[in-house]
Amino acid sequence: MDDTKHVVCSGCGKINRVATARMGSHPRCGACKYMAPAFANAAADLAPGTLLAKVSTEEAPRTAGRFDIRSIPTVVAFRQGREVARQPGAMSRAQIVQWVRSHVG
């Protein structure tokens, strides 16, 4: 799935294009490949109240560096633009949904 949504930043008011339910992963990462369908399904489960977005560390190394991604996959939860939790490693659909709900609400 390659849906793009436009999200308004609550901090600066800019409109950002955000890919939802789209996995941008390292092509040789087995854990990323395993997690791709689980991530897409979890994104559908959590929509529209929670937006899931993926960043490819290979395609966007500066963004990965900005968020201090040291292993892939890593899931980072944000609330009101601030990081509230971080979890490295692959997760199943149910684990992603539960993790996001426990940290984001």
Stockholm file with secondary structure:
# STOCKHOLM 1.0

chainA/1-105         MDDTKHVVCSGCGKINRVATARMGSHPRCGACKYMAPAFANAAADLAPGTLLAKVSTEEAPRTAGRFDIRSIPTVVAFRQGREVARQPGAMSRAQIVQWVRSHVG
#=GR chainA/1-105 SS CCEEEEEECTTTCCEEEEEESCCCCCTTCHHHHHHHHHHHHHHHHHTTTSCCCCCCTTTCHHHHHHTTCCSSSEEEEEETTEEEEEEESCCCHHHHHHHHHHHHC
#=GC SS_cons         CCEEEEEECTTTCCEEEEEESCCCCCTTCHHHHHHHHHHHHHHHHHTTTSCCCCCCTTTCHHHHHHTTCCSSSEEEEEETTEEEEEEESCCCHHHHHHHHHHHHC
//
